[in-house]
Amino acid sequence: MAPERVPDGYPGSLERWIEVADGRRIFVRPIVPEDVTRLAFAFAHADLDTLSRRFFTAAPPSDPASLAYLATLDYRFRLALLAMDDTGTSIAIGRYEGASDVGGAGVAEVAIVVAPPWRRRGVGRAVLCALERPALDNGFTSLTALYLPSNRAVEALLESIGYGERHVEGGIAVLTKHISAAVPSRGCGSSIS
């Protein structure tokens, strides 16, 4: 499940098995460029509801340049974590990307998508929580999520792990979480360490 080849700067320390709420174990690791085939497969086989909730359209980025962009990261300003089941099948992807347009310096935008059979099992929570420490280590103090206001499931997930300050801008809901090593991270265990 760990990649055979990793690019420079690959944070191997983020590879880990995590037990989710239903007792199953998932393997989480940073995405590598070779995962572009996993992304293409996921987009090609995703239901329209999943695509529209994640990309605000039923047409995800599917051209080679867009897919390569999503799979090629610097692991500091842009990080994505891939979650797999115990057979190595991709089940979720969470990412953050520095986003000065949603709050200024120190703010990263987060996104999560979980395969339908794995929803409501703690996978989204595990992946979003796993993004917090690296975000903090890389200078981010706030995480912001943008989602469709009708997506109550993602809103409930985000609020359960400490996102708040909800507002709607141009038909898109926004929730923010402030992170700090000194303040316990609500819903993600104890303080970020």
C-alpha positions, -999 to 999 in steps of 0.1 A, spaced: 0 0 0 29 23 5 41 36 -28 72 20 -44 85 53 -57 82 86 -39 90 121 -50 114 144 -32 99 157 0 75 128 4 64 128 41 66 91 49 59 99 85 23 105 75 18 68 64 -3 50 90 -30 26 98 -60 42 115 -89 24 132 -121 42 123 -153 44 143 -168 11 131 -136 -8 141 -122 -13 107 -86 -3 99 -77 20 69 -43 28 56 -36 65 50 -7 79 31 2 110 10 -7 109 -27 21 104 -52 21 112 -89 15 75 -98 -19 78 -80 -32 97 -111 -46 64 -123 -65 60 -90 -79 95 -94 -90 89 -129 -107 56 -120 -124 72 -90 -138 101 -111 -149 77 -139 -168 55 -115 -182 80 -90 -219 87 -89 -231 122 -100 -241 132 -65 -206 126 -52 -191 145 -80 -214 175 -77 -209 177 -39 -171 176 -43 -166 197 -74 -199 217 -75 -204 202 -110 -210 167 -124 -179 170 -145 -148 165 -124 -114 175 -137 -105 146 -161 -80 159 -186 -44 147 -180 -31 181 -169 -58 185 -142 -53 149 -130 -16 154 -128 -20 186 -109 -42 168 -83 -16 140 -79 15 161 -79 21 179 -46 47 198 -27 35 182 6 37 216 23 15 242 6 -5 214 -11 -10 180 6 -35 152 -2 -40 120 18 -53 88 2 -72 63 24 -74 27 14 -91 -4 28 -71 -34 38 -71 -47 2 -55 -15 -11 -87 -2 -27 -90 36 -26 -119 47 -4 -112 84 4 -91 114 -4 -87 144 18 -65 174 9 -55 209 19 -42 237 -2 -30 271 8 -57 295 -1 -51 331 4 -84 339 -15 -104 323 14 -89 341 43 -53 353 38 -20 339 49 -21 309 72 -53 296 58 -57 264 39 -87 251 21 -96 215 29 -117 190 9 -128 155 15 -145 128 -6 -154 93 7 -166 64 -14 -203 59 -7 -199 24 10 -175 39 35 -195 70 45 -206 73 81 -179 50 93 -154 76 106 -133 76 74 -139 113 66 -132 123 102 -99 102 103 -86 117 70 -95 153 79 -80 149 113 -48 134 98 -44 166 78 -43 189 108 -8 182 121 9 186 88 -11 218 80 0 232 113 36 221 108 36 239 74 24 272 88 -14 270 85 -34 281 115 -69 279 100 -86 253 78 -115 264 57 -140 241 39 -163 251 11 -193 230 3 -228 231 -10 -253 243 17 -275 213 9 -246 189 19 -257 184 55 -236 153 59 -203 171 53 -215 200 74 -223 177 103 -189 160 100 -170 194 99 -189 207 129 -183 175 149 -145 181 146 -146 218 155 -153 237 123 -176 267 129 -182 303 118 -205 291 90 -215 316 64 -227 314 28 -211 333 0 -224 331 -36 -243 299 -29 -213 281 -13 -212 274 24 -180 280 43 -168 266 77 -135 273 93 -115 257 120 -86 273 139 -58 249 147 -30 252 173 -6 229 190 -16 244 223 -54 240 220 -70 206 219 -84 197 185 -121 191 191 -133 158 176 -98 147 165 -85 133 198 -64 154 221 -42 183 211 -24 182 178 9 164 183 
